[in-house]
Amino acid sequence: MAELNERRRQAVRCRIKGMGLKETAELCGMSRNTVNQSWQRYKAGGFKAVHVQKTGRPPGLGRILTSEQEKEAQRLIRDRTPDQLKMPYALWNRQAVRELIERRYGRKLPVRSVGKYLKRWGFTPQKTLRKAYEQQPAAVRKAGGGLSRDPFTGQRRRSRDTLG
């Protein structure tokens, strides 16, 4: 943002010196419309009015879980397995995390939102068969090399929904 605001101030200084709109836009690497808007703002309120601020909502605003709840959930995922928490899963996946959040905090999240939380927390999808049989290449080939069958189409696909 600072660089953008500096370019806008530079465009205004060029206009003050009498440069044309097209020349100023080319020199500053901006569109003529942006140069003109900056110039109009300057005329209305000085250099302070040229300054633009970051738009949109602040990061973290509007999240369903509090930061303390996020930290606790991360700790549980990192330190425990779902079966240790009496859940019907062997490994963590988005559905298991969703159920953990629902049980612990009474918040129902869509699976997609759980995926966004996990990505933000640094958890990545893993290929389960390759990880489980990492030391036995023959077992991986025999098991399908990390492929599973799509329940709807029957086609083989990579298994990527567990976390590690």
N, C-alpha and C positions, 0 to 999 in steps of 0.2 A: 504494500500500500504506500509506503514511503516513497518508493521510486515513481509510482504513478502520480502521486501528489507533486513531486518535484518536477516531473514533465509537464504537468498542468501549469505550475507556476512559471516554468520556462516559456510555455506557450503564451501566457499572459504578458510576460516581459517583452516577448517579441512583438506582440500586438501593440503594446505601449510605445515601442520604438517606431511603429508605423508599418510593420510588415503586413503583407496581405494574408488572408485566411488560408489560401492554398499553399503559399510559401511556408507559413508557420506550421501547417499540418505536416508537410513533407520534412521540414527540418526536425520537428519534434517526434516524428514517427507516430502521429495520431491522425484520426479521421478529422475532416473539416468540421463535422458535427460536434465532436468532443471539444475541439479548439473553440468553437463558437459558444458552446455551453459554458466552458470555463471563463471565457471573456464576459459573457452575460452575468455570470455569478460574481465576477470581479467588479463589474460596474455596479452591481446591486449592493455588494457588501464588502468589498476589498479582498485582500489575499486570504483572509480567514474563511470567506465564503467559498473559495475555490477548493479548499481541502475537502476530500471525500473520505468517509469512514467505511469500514468493512460492513457489508450488508448481511442479512440473514440472522438466524438465532445463534446465540453463543453455544460453543461446544458443550455437550453434557446437559443442556436444558431440554426438558421433555422426556427424559429417560424414565423407564418404568421402575428400574431398580435404583436404590440409593448407592452411593459409592461404597458404603460399609457392606451392603448386601453383595455388591459386585466382588469386593475383596474376599468375602467369606465364600462365595460360590467358586471363585478361582482357586482358593485354598483347598476346598473340598474336591474339586476336579483334579487338582494336581496331586493331592496326598492320598486320596482314596479311590477305590473302584466302585462302580454302582452296586455290585453285589454286597460289598461291605456296608452299604447304606440301605440294605434290604430292598433293592430294586431289581427287577427282572432282566437285567442286562449284564453282560460280561465285560463289555468295554463302553467307554463314554462315546455317545453319539449325540446328535442334536436332540433327538427325542428324549434320551435319558436326561440330558441337561434341562430340557423343558419340564420334565416331570420333577426333577430336583427343585427347580425354581418354584413350581406350583406347590409342592409339598412344604418347602421351607418358608416361603414368603406369601403364599396365597395369591400369586400373580400368574395369570394364564398368558403366555406369550405365544405368538405364532412361531412355527419352526424357522421361518425366514429370519425373524428378529433374533432368535437364539443363535442362528448362524452369524449374524452381524456382531452380536456380543462376543462370540467365540473368536471371531477374526480380530476384533479390537483388543481382546485379551491375549492374543498371540498364539492361540491354539489352532493347529492346522489339521486338515484331514489326512489320514494315513491309509495306506493300502494294507488291510489287515493280513491277508494271506502271506504277502511278502515279509511283513514284519514278524509274523508268528513262525514262519518257516525259514527265517533269514539264514540260519546255519545249514539248512538242508535244501540245496537247489533242486534235487530230484523230487522232493516232496512238493515243491512249488509247481514244477512242471506237471506233476501228477494231479494236483488240485486245481489246475487251470490257470496258474500264473497271476493270481490276483483278480480274476474275472468272476463275475456272478451272473446269474440269469435274471433278466428283467421279468417280473411276474406277469406283466401284461402282454409283452410281445414275444417273450421267450428268447430274445437275442442276448448274446453275451455282452457284458459291459464291465468296466473297471469298478471295483468296490472302493468308494472314497468317503463313506459317511462316518467312519469312526475317527476319534480324535487321539492325538498322541503328542 
